Amino acid sequence: MASSPLSSFLSCSVCRMLSQNPASLDDRGICVKCSVLTALEARVTELEERLRRCEGQGSASYSEVAAGLAARSRSERSVSKPSPAACPEQPGQDQDRFVTVRRKASAKHRHVPLQEPLHVCNRFSPLSDDTPAELDTLVIGSSIVRDVKLPAVKVRCYPGARVGDIEGNLRLLKQEGRRFRRVVIHAGGNDARRRQSEVLKLQVASVCELAKSMSDAVIFSGPLPNLVNDEMYSRLSSFNRWLSRWSEENGVIFLNNWCTFWGKPGLIRRDGIHPTLDGAALLAHNMADRLRTLN
């Protein structure tokens, strides 16, 4: 008679799992997994018992503390308190086992009233020719003039501004009653991307007329060489040549930056548009030279 195919398997007495490996069962006929679970259950039972004992001890101790506090409160109420006139409290007297200590105010924490700011001035400033008493010169333009530093000159930078934006800001200054001796305008590079050369020329004429009405002299700073692509280079080069002719015919002083920047490395950033710190210093030097001729 053929033997059953399950006769060669060993069975766990707990979970009834079959196995052909005798090492998977212990001497009691229980598999390894059931043995681990049995040990864990016994450990959990032991921990629960210890926790219950700890909670019972904590409740007893809490009740004892509460009873002690109640007895102390009853004893304090049974004793009459002395009147303040008969027994005044003295500094340092023991009150409910706490000692009152009065400390003297430390000089470190003493409140010091804020002093008014001291205004100082250089009495030798009238002897200097490079620092006039008032800011009578305005430099206004796009982000090209961000790092331009000139003594006694007000620089207003409007990143991304077009010629129309510069005209709007000048109109606001005029409405405030501001008037300058000289106004330097640097704009037009952002307008060249719009490919509207004739519109740009009309806007330049309009902003220069507005600047003339609020200053004694107007200087238009020409564009820098644009190295982004051939189209922008061609448009700005043509705009620079037109500015040089138009400025001379309309009483506007033209500042030719193209010649001073062209062919000199390290003056234009990697974006091909904005000047480096050395380029901004050269632009400021060009403006200072032209302003010096107007003194």
Secondary structure by P-SEA (a helix, b strand, c coil): ccccccccbbbbcccccccccccccccccccaaaaaaaaaaaaaaaaaaaaaaaaaaaaaaaaaaaaaaaaaaaaaaabbbbcccccccccccccccbbbbbbcccccccccccccbbbbbcccccccccccccccbbbbbcccccccccccbbbbbbccccaaaaaaaaaaaaaacccccbbbbbccaaaaaaccaaaaaaaaaaaaaaaaacccbbbbbbbccccccaaaaaaaaaaaaaaaaaaaaccbbbbcccccccccccccccccccccaaaaaaaaaaaaaaaaaac
